[in-house]
Amino acid sequence: MRRYIAFITILISSWTAQAADGTSPTFDLSGDISLLSHYVENGLSQSDKSPALQGAFWFNFGSQFRLGVWGSNTNFENSDDHFNLRLLGDIKVSFSQNTNLIISYAQSQYYNGGDRNGNIIGLRLNMFDYRIMYDSFSNWEGTDENSKRFAFGKFFNVFNGWKWDNEVGYNTPNIDEINPYFDARTGLGTKWGVIFFEGALTGTSESSQFNGAGDLFFILSASTEL
């Protein structure tokens, strides 16, 4: 929580500096909601193969800074954590029209148990249709140990209005019993009206060490902006 407060302080300071330069920041709200047949994050199941409803809401301080909240139902074996709420903040640094860096922080809280509470610090470099990512997890999968993830992704515009999105990540949990592993995801989707529909495949390279949570999964999802 202290890191989240510090992040907010940086955002407010940056906004104040923007106002001091004579540039009036603009404020607006944005958000999205998604329905998934199965919630999988970085190759690992978060809902025990059950459907999940997710939503995110953002308060935008101009085009560079925003604060938000994200939530999803969850389901884990032998755990009382059935809902994940994340307090979010990120800073966007633009280098050109098609290249930018996003620095993000998330304070992740689980209810009702709280065994998986922690924070996530991330960096994401977007270059045209490519993205390079780094994430640091303070309490990876409720183990009280940290983990790092390095990832590369790219999306392609295919057919007529279809989007093919691909991502591969390399994970290094700081746990003797867990080997470093790759996760991969490929999804094909299109927008019908205001709803984006997607079918995706996801899995890990070391599925045997996750007791079924890192198997190959097929996921259907529908999402829309609010």
QUIQUI-V278876 format. One record per backbone hydrogen bond with DSSP energy under -0.5 kcal/mol. CO is the residue of the C=O (numbers start at 0). NH is the residue of the N-H. E is the energy in kcal/mol with one decimal. If there is no record, write none. Layout:
BEGIN
<<CO;NH;E> <CO;NH;E>>
END
This chain:
BEGIN
<<0;4;-2.3> <1;5;-2.3> <2;6;-2.2> <3;7;-2.3> <4;8;-2.2> <5;9;-2.0> <6;10;-2.1> <7;11;-2.6> <8;12;-2.4> <9;13;-2.4> <10;14;-2.4> <11;15;-2.5> <12;16;-2.2> <13;17;-2.0> <14;18;-2.2> <15;19;-2.3> <16;20;-1.4> <17;22;-1.7> <18;21;-1.5> <21;23;-0.6> <22;24;-0.6> <25;61;-2.9> <27;59;-3.1> <29;57;-3.5> <30;225;-2.7> <31;55;-2.5> <32;223;-2.0> <33;53;-2.8> <34;221;-2.0> <35;51;-2.4> <37;39;-0.7> <38;45;-3.2> <38;46;-0.9> <40;43;-1.9> <43;40;-2.6> <45;74;-2.4> <46;49;-1.6> <49;38;-0.8> <51;35;-2.9> <52;72;-0.9> <53;33;-2.8> <54;70;-2.3> <55;31;-2.1> <56;68;-2.2> <57;29;-2.0> <57;59;-0.6> <58;60;-0.5> <58;66;-2.1> <59;27;-1.2> <59;61;-1.1> <60;63;-0.6> <60;64;-1.1> <63;91;-2.9> <64;60;-3.1> <65;89;-2.0> <66;58;-3.5> <67;87;-3.1> <68;56;-2.5> <69;85;-3.2> <70;54;-1.9> <71;83;-3.0> <75;78;-1.1> <79;81;-0.8> <81;73;-1.9> <82;84;-0.5> <82;110;-2.4> <83;71;-1.8> <84;108;-3.2> <85;69;-2.3> <85;87;-0.5> <86;106;-2.4> <87;67;-2.3> <88;104;-2.4> <89;65;-1.7> <90;92;-0.5> <90;102;-2.7> <91;93;-0.6> <92;100;-2.8> <95;98;-0.6> <97;127;-3.0> <98;94;-2.4> <98;95;-1.9> <99;125;-2.8> <100;92;-3.4> <100;102;-0.5> <101;103;-0.5> <101;123;-1.9> <102;90;-2.4> <103;121;-2.3> <104;88;-1.7> <105;107;-0.7> <105;119;-2.4> <106;86;-2.2> <106;108;-0.6> <107;117;-2.2> <108;84;-3.1> <110;81;-2.9> <110;82;-1.4> <113;116;-1.3> <117;107;-2.7> <118;137;-2.2> <119;105;-2.1> <120;135;-2.5> <121;103;-2.6> <122;133;-2.5> <123;101;-2.7> <123;125;-0.6> <124;126;-0.5> <124;131;-2.2> <125;99;-2.0> <126;129;-2.7> <128;154;-1.6> <129;126;-2.4> <130;152;-2.7> <131;124;-3.0> <132;150;-2.4> <133;122;-2.7> <134;148;-2.4> <135;120;-2.1> <136;146;-1.7> <138;141;-1.5> <139;142;-1.8> <144;139;-2.8> <145;173;-2.7> <146;136;-2.9> <147;171;-2.5> <148;134;-2.3> <149;169;-3.2> <150;132;-2.6> <151;167;-2.6> <152;130;-2.2> <153;165;-2.4> <155;157;-0.7> <155;163;-3.1> <157;161;-1.7> <158;160;-0.6> <160;190;-0.6> <161;157;-2.0> <162;164;-0.6> <162;188;-2.4> <163;155;-2.8> <164;186;-2.7> <165;153;-2.3> <166;184;-2.5> <167;151;-2.5> <168;182;-2.4> <169;149;-2.3> <170;180;-1.6> <171;147;-0.7> <172;174;-1.7> <174;177;-1.1> <176;178;-0.5> <180;170;-3.3> <181;204;-2.4> <182;168;-3.2> <183;202;-1.9> <184;166;-2.4> <185;200;-2.7> <186;164;-2.8> <187;198;-2.2> <188;162;-3.2> <189;191;-0.5> <189;196;-2.8> <190;192;-0.6> <191;194;-1.9> <194;191;-2.9> <194;196;-0.6> <195;222;-1.9> <196;189;-2.1> <197;220;-2.2> <198;187;-2.6> <199;218;-3.0> <200;185;-2.3> <201;216;-3.0> <202;183;-2.3> <203;206;-0.6> <205;208;-1.5> <206;209;-1.7> <206;211;-0.8> <207;210;-0.6> <209;212;-2.1> <211;214;-1.0> <212;44;-2.6> <213;203;-1.3> <214;216;-0.5> <216;201;-2.1> <218;199;-2.5> <219;36;-2.7> <220;197;-2.2> <221;34;-2.7> <222;195;-3.1> <223;32;-2.2>>
END
